[in-house]
Amino acid sequence: MATPPPAPHRAKGRPRSATADRAILAATREALAEVGWGGLSIGQVALRAGVAKTTLYRRWPSKNELVMDAVATQLEELEVTDLGSLRADIEDVVGQFAALLSRPETQAALLALFAEGTRDAQLRKRIRETIVDPQKRLVRQGRANAQARGELDPDRDEAAAAEEIDIIFDTIAGTVEHRMLVSGEPVTPEWISRFTTLLLNPLPGFRA
């Protein structure tokens, strides 16, 4: 008698629900905006999201990881669209980022993470890996679009290009975050235009 084929492997437990994940992460951001980092608890988020606490603990072993994912998923909304020029592409992304930072829940989540990160080197490392580094895709894509249009020369030195991408990202993200989260100033279309001009043509008229 022929040996029957082995039964297909079945994964243990229920598959993750994308709908539940979105509800949990949205509840995390809402709770942060209302009660801050110190008042945020896994139980509170579970109640808001309508899930069991054990569901959260299975997916996010700590509050740090939960908040990082809550921020990271929002930043994934940002995208670079080829609008025909590097200036237009930059202004569009800056506008998207400013709109995202204008949401109270995004502000609360970012400020809470940054504050905790100053006291926890491991958390700061995870913030860089989970939130900061993935968003450099925006600079890489914008740069590639500009090179394809002939606005920028092709990269000849990968290490130098990577360093430039880091600097450009830090400049854009840091400037917008400082203006909105620290200074509390608005990011208007006029400000975005002026900022882009300075980014593309720094200090016109400067003589070394």
C-alpha positions in Angstrom: 0.0 0.0 0.0 1.3 3.4 -0.9 2.3 5.7 1.9 -0.2 8.6 2.0 1.3 12.1 1.5 2.0 14.0 4.6 -0.7 16.4 5.8 -0.1 20.0 5.0 1.5 22.0 7.7 -0.9 24.2 9.7 0.3 27.3 11.4 -0.5 27.4 15.1 -3.0 30.0 16.3 -5.1 32.4 14.3 -3.7 34.5 11.5 -3.2 38.1 12.3 -6.0 40.3 11.4 -5.0 43.5 9.4 -8.3 45.1 10.5 -7.5 44.4 14.2 -4.0 45.7 13.8 -5.2 49.0 12.3 -7.7 49.4 15.1 -5.1 48.8 17.7 -2.6 51.2 16.2 -5.2 53.9 15.7 -6.3 53.4 19.3 -2.7 53.8 20.5 -2.3 57.1 18.7 -5.6 58.4 20.0 -4.7 57.4 23.6 -1.3 59.0 23.4 -2.9 62.3 22.2 -5.3 62.2 25.2 -3.3 60.8 28.1 0.4 61.0 27.0 3.1 58.4 27.4 2.8 58.1 31.1 -0.9 57.5 31.0 -0.8 55.0 28.1 -1.4 51.4 29.1 -1.9 48.2 27.1 -5.2 47.6 28.8 -6.4 51.1 27.8 -5.5 50.5 24.2 -7.1 47.1 24.2 -10.4 48.6 25.5 -10.4 51.3 22.9 -9.7 48.9 20.1 -12.2 46.3 21.3 -9.7 43.5 21.6 -8.3 41.4 24.5 -5.1 42.4 26.2 -3.6 39.1 25.4 -4.0 40.0 21.7 -1.9 43.0 22.1 0.8 41.3 24.1 1.1 38.5 21.5 1.7 41.1 18.8 3.6 43.8 20.7 5.6 42.6 23.7 6.1 46.2 25.1 4.6 49.6 25.0 7.7 50.9 23.1 7.1 48.5 20.3 3.4 49.3 20.1 4.0 53.0 19.9 6.8 52.6 17.3 4.5 50.6 15.0 1.7 53.2 15.5 4.1 55.9 14.3 5.7 53.8 11.5 2.4 52.8 9.9 1.4 56.5 9.7 4.7 57.4 8.0 4.1 54.7 5.4 1.4 56.9 4.0 4.1 59.3 2.7 5.0 58.7 -1.0 7.0 60.4 -3.7 5.0 61.1 -6.9 7.0 62.1 -10.0 5.5 65.5 -10.7 8.0 66.5 -13.4 10.7 68.3 -11.4 12.7 67.9 -8.2 11.3 71.1 -6.8 7.7 69.9 -7.2 8.5 66.5 -5.8 10.2 68.0 -2.7 7.4 70.5 -2.1 4.8 67.7 -2.4 6.5 65.4 0.1 7.1 68.3 2.6 3.4 69.2 2.3 2.5 65.5 3.0 4.8 65.4 6.0 3.5 68.6 7.4 -0.1 67.4 7.0 0.8 64.2 8.9 2.5 66.1 11.7 -0.5 68.4 12.1 -2.5 65.5 13.5 -2.6 65.6 17.3 -2.1 61.9 17.6 1.0 61.9 15.4 2.5 64.8 17.3 1.8 63.0 20.6 3.3 59.7 19.5 6.5 61.3 18.0 7.2 63.6 20.9 6.6 60.7 23.4 9.0 58.4 21.5 11.7 61.0 21.1 11.5 61.9 24.8 11.7 58.3 25.9 14.5 57.7 23.4 16.7 60.3 25.1 16.7 58.2 28.2 17.0 54.7 26.6 19.8 54.0 24.1 18.2 50.8 23.0 14.9 52.5 22.2 16.7 55.2 20.3 18.3 52.5 18.2 15.0 50.9 17.5 13.5 54.3 16.6 16.2 54.7 14.0 15.7 51.2 12.6 11.9 51.2 12.6 10.9 54.8 11.9 13.8 56.9 10.6 15.8 54.6 8.3 12.8 53.2 6.4 11.6 56.8 5.5 14.9 57.5 3.7 13.2 55.7 0.8 11.5 59.0 0.0 14.9 60.7 -0.6 16.2 57.8 -2.6 13.1 57.7 -4.8 13.1 61.5 -5.3 16.8 61.4 -6.2 16.2 58.5 -8.6 13.4 60.4 -10.3 15.5 63.5 -10.7 18.4 61.5 -12.1 16.0 59.8 -14.6 14.9 63.3 -15.7 18.5 64.5 -16.1 18.2 67.0 -13.2 20.9 65.3 -11.2 24.0 63.4 -12.3 24.1 59.7 -11.7 25.7 58.5 -8.5 29.3 57.5 -9.0 30.2 56.8 -5.4 27.7 54.7 -3.4 29.1 55.6 0.0 29.1 59.4 -0.8 25.5 59.0 -2.2 24.3 57.2 1.0 25.8 60.0 3.1 24.1 62.7 1.0 20.8 60.9 1.4 21.2 60.8 5.1 22.0 64.5 5.2 19.1 65.5 2.9 16.7 63.4 5.0 17.9 64.8 8.3 17.6 68.4 6.9 14.1 68.0 5.6 12.6 65.9 8.5 14.5 67.9 11.1 13.5 71.3 9.8 9.8 70.4 9.4 9.6 68.7 12.8 11.4 71.6 14.6 9.1 74.2 13.0 5.9 72.3 13.8 6.7 70.4 17.1 9.2 72.7 18.7 8.5 76.3 17.4 4.8 75.6 16.9 4.9 77.6 13.6 2.7 76.7 10.6 4.1 75.1 7.4 2.4 77.1 4.7 2.8 76.7 0.9 4.9 79.9 1.0 7.2 78.5 3.7 7.5 75.2 1.8 8.5 77.1 -1.4 11.1 79.2 0.5 12.5 76.1 2.2 12.8 74.2 -1.1 14.6 77.1 -2.7 17.1 77.1 0.1 17.5 73.4 0.0 18.2 73.4 -3.8 20.2 76.7 -3.8 21.7 77.1 -0.4 22.7 80.6 0.6 22.6 82.3 -2.9 25.3 84.9 -3.3 27.6 83.3 -0.7 31.3 83.6 -1.4 33.7 81.3 0.4 
